[in-house]
Amino acid sequence: MHPFKYHRPSNVNDAVQLAAKGVDHKLLAGGQSLVQAMKLRLASPSDIIDLSEVPDLAGIKVSGSEVSVGAMTRHRAVANSAEVRKAIPALAALAAQIGDRQVRAMGTLGGALAHNDPAADYPAAVLGLGATIVTNKRKIAADDFFKGLYETALAQGELITAVTFPVPRRAAYMKFKNQASRFAIVGVFVAETPGGVRVAVTGAGSCAFRQKDMEKALSAKFSPDSVAGVKQSASGLNTDLHASAEYRAHLVTVMAKRAVEAALK
Ligand SMILES: Cc1cc2nc3c(=O)[nH]c(=O)nc-3n(C[C@H](O)[C@H](O)[C@H](O)COP(=O)(O)OP(=O)(O)OC[C@H]3O[C@@H](n4cnc5c(N)ncnc54)[C@H](O)[C@@H]3O)c2cc1C
């Protein structure tokens, strides 16, 4: 690991000002991805800006139609929140399936989204629910946020402050997990929202994406049988030692069907 300067700001303004000072400055949330990248020398920031002492960034607020989760909210807090479990049970259940206890105790929503690992779970919920990513500069619709492999719409130094999730009529997330890391080999989030049905897939491609054919089929009839016959093309999907593109394509349909079944329970 290269030497770096360590900063611990106590408010968002100071964090943003520090982050704007250099292209090699990196925000630190729970360190679950960043520290590994630094150890492997895939990232060599000159300055680390630790967000753990910025109180405004952590916490959950639930209004009638929205759940707002601060960027520094740990996965464990979302999984255990009685308010989230009541308003969007699928979101709490998704958080409860991330990694293991240690990862859930440290990993954060903001870090997961900014890192945008292709197999991460949260992007499926953000895209599937049509959430809004709030930064120090603007509000970004989920549909405009995930740009590609580890790539997002965030500008250099831009800081996610919170994510606002609309409360759906019903929703569920199903994932076929990697048995070692528990990352999604394929995960599918299905939601019936006031704005329509949304189906978001993670783990299968370079980043989370919407499955529009399934959305169309479920809009006509919200039933497991509606997606059972909808095939996902394997073209452009990931192939690695865990699963081929063709197997992932098959899993998209299987997970979508199970997610619809779960949403109807
Ligand atoms: C063993 C293991 C198993 C895991 N299993 C799963 C799993 O099953 N499912 C899953 O979804 N994830 C999994 N993860 C990922 C984990 O849950 C974290 O969400 C992810 O690693 C991000 O970590 P972090 O929040 O600590 O962010 P960090 O590692 O601190 O930061 C990650 C990146 O985000 C940037 N960043 C952090 N916060 C902000 C912010 N507020 N605004 C802008 N940029 C920011 C950082 O600069 C950095 O580039 C696993 C991780 C490990 C180590």
The ligand as a Gaussian input file, in Angstrom:
#p B3LYP/6-31G(d) Opt

LIG

0 1
 C      -15.977000     -10.329000       1.585000
 C      -16.955000      -9.360000       0.960000
 C      -18.199000      -9.826000       0.566000
 C      -19.112000      -8.952000      -0.013000
 N      -20.322000      -9.429000      -0.406000
 C      -21.203000      -8.597000      -0.983000
 C      -22.488000      -9.057000      -1.416000
 O      -22.878000     -10.214000      -1.233000
 N      -23.310000      -8.163000      -2.025000
 C      -22.950000      -6.847000      -2.231000
 O      -23.732000      -6.088000      -2.768000
 N      -21.771000      -6.378000      -1.802000
 C      -20.890000      -7.212000      -1.193000
 N      -19.695000      -6.715000      -0.770000
 C      -19.418000      -5.270000      -0.966000
 C      -19.712000      -4.477000       0.323000
 O      -20.990000      -4.765000       0.765000
 C      -19.605000      -2.943000       0.181000
 O      -20.850000      -2.369000      -0.094000
 C      -18.733000      -2.454000      -0.890000
 O      -17.502000      -3.137000      -0.800000
 C      -18.463000      -0.934000      -0.702000
 O      -17.789000      -0.787000       0.510000
 P      -17.873000       0.476000       1.429000
 O      -19.259000       0.918000       1.600000
 O      -17.076000       0.159000       2.641000
 O      -17.153000       1.634000       0.563000
 P      -15.583000       1.945000       0.389000
 O      -14.844000       0.686000       0.113000
 O      -15.098000       2.774000       1.509000
 O      -15.661000       2.854000      -0.915000
 C      -15.932000       2.288000      -2.180000
 C      -15.849000       3.383000      -3.250000
 O      -16.919000       4.291000      -3.097000
 C      -16.449000       5.631000      -2.911000
 N      -17.393000       6.235000      -1.957000
 C      -17.677000       5.789000      -0.724000
 N      -18.655000       6.533000      -0.173000
 C      -18.987000       7.472000      -1.086000
 C      -19.942000       8.519000      -1.096000
 N      -20.767000       8.771000      -0.084000
 N      -20.017000       9.296000      -2.213000
 C      -19.208000       9.053000      -3.272000
 N      -18.276000       8.077000      -3.312000
 C      -18.187000       7.290000      -2.225000
 C      -15.038000       5.471000      -2.412000
 O      -14.239000       6.610000      -2.716000
 C      -14.581000       4.228000      -3.160000
 O      -14.192000       4.572000      -4.464000
 C      -18.765000      -7.569000      -0.185000
 C      -17.516000      -7.109000       0.233000
 C      -16.618000      -7.977000       0.812000
 C      -15.291000      -7.441000       1.282000

